[in-house]
């Protein structure tokens, strides 16, 4: 077996890439407008059809079982769900259908696994089960009857409903269609009353979970957090149905679940993390926030065309080139080392969205985002002290094959330094003999020793990519580098904490273990917010050119994968951020700063070396004057 059941771990990166692409493609397809007849939609339909045909190929050792189930469910949801009654037997009954359905798709076995994990994983299985349910209900209504043993059987669950249950069911169905769900109290009353059909009670529990997510900003979090309310509601809904299923001696309750009038699959589909434009069990919808006026605003960036959600994240051991890139070798994918920032920059930041994400060897979609950033900002100019190839530094680097720098090192000819206190070891399974572990220098990185470590390993003063991932002290290490000023990386990726609201500036005290920090606080010395696997990227302001000058450091964008709340954050640059020992002061009064919540990475830009020194001095004086004159009046935002 090359991958785990849900493809959260694969031995080789090319398998992770393949299944991540399949998940993105079928998720976008299943949730797209069925009446869309554009060239792009027809192309997508052809690609999905080829994937479906491939999933039925005999003798193939499929690495990701969940991916195959998702593909095969398309055969049942978009065509005759009874197509496997090959003998056209008129006595074909409920148990016959369920046996063949599960034998060919594995869907019923999948439903006995954790719904919370399926919802968070981004595979659109619940939307597909909704499509299968619609097809089956249509078959039940066919006249004349072709399968009387199926079509004359009443739904045993629906028959248990009282009038109050039917009224609640109709209200939920109407709410799902109109977008205005019943109030929280209506769901709670349904739970207290306990519907005759257990599916109704499960729907009410999921209704409360959906209300918590959409209206209260509460999310599932880690699957290990048994005290989380949203997780508990989903778990209780599943347990409610499992208890009912176990009262029978066979599969028959699953048929009632597939043909019930209760919108169980639509509710689960509404909770699934398959589209970043709406909230789901683990994160909010994409958001934009005006940091100056402290209010939410309409997001100004371009919408993605081919991806509705972030590229799937997971772990692998070995960095390998994707099979689907057979016509695009590494030489063509990698950027030329001679690439420099264009003389006339264009405002490209608003083009950053899910479409630019690419997972070659990174843990999520960082490879594509970094490639896009460097394609627009170029590499540092050559200097006597600088090496010929682009240079990276990354820590922690426990698994070298799935780092931000992995594809750059293995296929693009970059040079660099990897540091970690425990090379080859991770909480999710160590890999002490994985390729590349031997080149990781064993160092315990802290804010106090980071500058000396860079000197020890001959890091160029001007280098191209720095990734900070120490799980807790990221902010303090980044701050220490900025305060020292000896080293000036062109692009910086830093972990941050997406669980904290965008308007709050917080940071943990410097301690060892875990990750924490917030985006506003990260602006203080470069960025901040760590916790789980999010990244932040900085890059030269002059090359970024959002249409106005951006001062010493400009926060440009961020994307985060996590068990928590938010993700992608863009700050559309106004005039300036000024570094000082207490935080960052925005002294623009008429331009807006936007943060967009999306899942998985972040971008920030540091001003080039010459202007950094000049504007730092000027900025400190402006800061001093502003603090004396107007900060008390609330015209400027000063982070503590």
VENSULLIN-V101308 format. One line per field, one symbol per residue. ss: DSSP state (A for helix, B for strand, O for the rest). burial: # if it has 24 or more other C-alpha atoms within 12 Angstrom, else .. A space follows every 50 residues. Layout:
ss: ???
burial: ???
//
This chain:
ss: OOBOOOOOBBBBAAAAAAAAAAAAAAAAAAOOOOOOOOAAAAAAAAAAAA AAAAAOOOOOOOOOAAAAAAAAAAAAAOOOOOOOOOOOOOOOOAAAAAAA AAAAAOAAAAAOOOAAAAAAAOOOAAAAAAAAAAAAAAAAOOOOOOOAAA AOOOOOOAAAOOAAAAAAAAAAAAAAAAOOOOOAAAAAAAAAAOOOOAAA AAAAAAAAAAAAAAAAOOOOOOOOOOOOAAAAAAAAAAAAAAAAAOOOOO OAAAAAAAAOOOOAAAAAAAAOOOOOOOOOOOOOOOOBBBOOOOBBOOOO OOOOOOOOOOOOOOBBBBOOOOAAAOOOOAAAAOOOOOOOOOOOOOOOAA AOOAAAOBOOOOOOOAAAAAAAAAAAAOOOOOOOOOOOOOBBBBBOOOOA AAOOOAAAAAOOOOBBBBBBOOOOOOOOOOOOOOOOAAABBBOOOOOOOA AAAAAAOOOOOBBBBBBBOOOOOAAAAAAAAAAAOOOBBBBBBBOOOOOO OOOOOOOOOOOOOOOOOOAAAAAAAOOOOOOOOOBBBBOOAAAAOOOOOO OOBBBBBBBOOOOOOOOOBOOOOOOOBBBBOOBBBBOOOOOOOBBBOOOO BBBBBBOOAAAAAAAAAAAAAAAAAAAAAOAAAOOOBBOO
burial: .##.############################...........##..##. ##..#......#################..##.........###.##### ##.#####.##...#######################.##......#..# #...####..#...##.##.###..#....##.#.###.##..####### ##############..#######....###############.##..... ##########################################......## #....#################..........###.#..##.....#### ###############################.....#.############ ############.###########......#..####.###.#####..# #.##....#########################...############## ########.....#################################..## ##############################..######...######### #########..##.##..##.##..##........####.
//
